[in-house]
Amino acid sequence: YHIVIWFTNDVWDVKNKGHASVKQVREMHAYVREKINTARPHADFQYLSQYDMALVQSAFMGVVLMHPKNSGIRCSAKDLDDYVYFWRGIGYLLGVKDKYNMCAGNHEETLSLCQEIEHKVLMPALAHPPYDFNHMVKAFVDGMNKTSHWTVTMSVAAVLAFSMRIFQRCLQRQLSFWDMLR
């Protein structure tokens, strides 16, 4: 929902709903960060850190940058440069410091960082998921289904299979007939 607003409105105009949307997401992040860090204090660790924000930024923009054709997008190198620049601005507005902003460099530098995250963070995590992986994926899928007016358009199995297909990897489980249709 918010990303569509960011792409279709002026996120830099403080009177525009695009800017209000980015501000709302930034405030949600700050609220969650404060609540978690207060409930689970660590002297040398912070939840929703700048590093975490960079990983989330790469999750939102990296798939299109690394696999545009597999994402159903036909675009030029200039379009990808513009896409990276757009996400640099979104990162800035969300409070990501340039040092951690995935899109602070040019298209090639950003692509390289996203590929490194895919190979060193994402794929190993999918091969050996953390203990709360299924719970978090289910929460994500349930949240996305709520945006479709309570119509179940996604399942955990279908989302994982779709994601793995974009990354040109095979999911090691059989999909049901209904999941193949999703």
N, C-alpha and C positions, 0 to 999 in steps of 0.2 A: 504494500500500500504506500508506504512512505517513499520508496524508491521511485515509483511511478510519479509521484508528486514532484520529486526532485528533478526528474528528467523532463517534466512537462511545465515547470514553472521556474521563476527566477529565485534561486536560493540566496542570492546576494541582496535582494531588495527586502529591507526589514519590514515592509508593509505587505509583502507577498506571502501567500500560503506556503510556498516552497521554503522560504526562510523560517516560517513558523514551524513547519514540519521538522526541519533539521534541528531547530532549537528544542523541540519536544523530545526528539530522540536523544539529543545530548543530555537533556535533563533526566530522562529515564536512565541513561547509563550512569550518571552521577548518583542518582538515588540508589540504584542497585549496588553500585560500587561501595557507597557509604554504608548501606545496610549489611552487606556481606562482610566488609572489612571490620565493622564494629562487632558483628556476631562471631567472627572467626579471626581475631587479631593475630598477626604474625609479625615479628620484628623485621624480618628480611623478605617479606612476601606481601604483595598487594594483588587482590583480585581485580579483574578488569583493568590491568595495567596498560601502559602504552604498547607494550609488546602484544598483549591480548587484542588490543584495538587494531593493531597492524594485521594480525592474523584474520580477524573478522573482516577487515577491509579487503584483504586478499580473497576471502571466501566470496564476497559479494561481486568483486570485479575480475578476479583472476581467471575464472572459468572462461569467460568471454574472450579475454585477452589471449589465453593459451590455446583455446579450442573454439575459435569463432565458427568454423564450419560445422563442427559437431553440435554447437549450440544453435544452429539454424540461422547464422548471421553471415551475410556476404558483405564484406567491407574492404576498404583500401587501407594501406599503411597509414595514410593521413587520418582516416577515420579512427584508427586505433590510437594514434597520437592524441587526437582530440578526446577520446574516451579516457585515456590515462590522465590527461589534464583535468577533465571534469572530476574524476575521482580524487585527484590531488586536492581540489577545492573542497569536496565533500569531507575528506579527511580533516582538512584544516578547520572547517566549520564544526566538525564533531569533536574538536579538541585534540586531534592527533598531531603531535609535534613533528616538524619536518624530519627530524632525525629518525622517526619511526614510521613516517608516512610512506606506505608502499609505493605511492605514485610520485614521490618527490623527484625522481629521475626521469629520463626519457622513456620512450616506449620499450626499447631494447633492454634497458636496465630493469625496468619494472617487470617485463616478461621473464627475465633471468631470476629475479627474486621470487616471483610466483611459481616458477618451475622448481626452484629449490624447496619452497614450502611444500609443493605437491609431492616431491620425492623424499624429502627428509622428515616431514611432519605428517601430512595427510595420509599417504599410502601406508606408512608403518602403523599409524593409529588405526586405520581400517583393517589391517592385517591382524593386529592385536588390540582390539578396542578396550578402552578403560571400563571399569566396573559399571559406571552409570551411562554407558553409551546408548543402550536400548531405551532407557528412560528418557534421555535427552532427545533422541531421534523421534520417539513417539510424541513428546511434547511439541517439537517442531512441526511434525505432521498434523497433530491435532490443531495447533494454532493456524496453520495454513488452511486446513479444512474449514475453520471458522470464518476465514475471510471469503469463502465461497458460499456464504449464507447457509451454513450448516449442511451443505451437500458434501458427502464424503467423496472427494475427487482424488484423494491420494491415500496410499497406505505406506507403511514403513518399507515393506518389500519393494513396492513400485518405485519409491523415491530412491532407495539404494541402488536398484537395478538401473534406473535412468541415469543416476550420477555416475555409476561405474561405466556405463556405455559412453558417456561424454568423455571420460578419461581413458577410453579405449581399453578398459579392463573388463574382465568377466566376473560376474557375481557367482559365487560358488553355492547357489541354492536355486531350487526349482520355484518358478513363479506360478501362482494359481492362474486360472483362466481370467478372472476378474482383474488381477494385478497386471496381466499382460495388456489388457484393454486400457488401463489407466495410463 
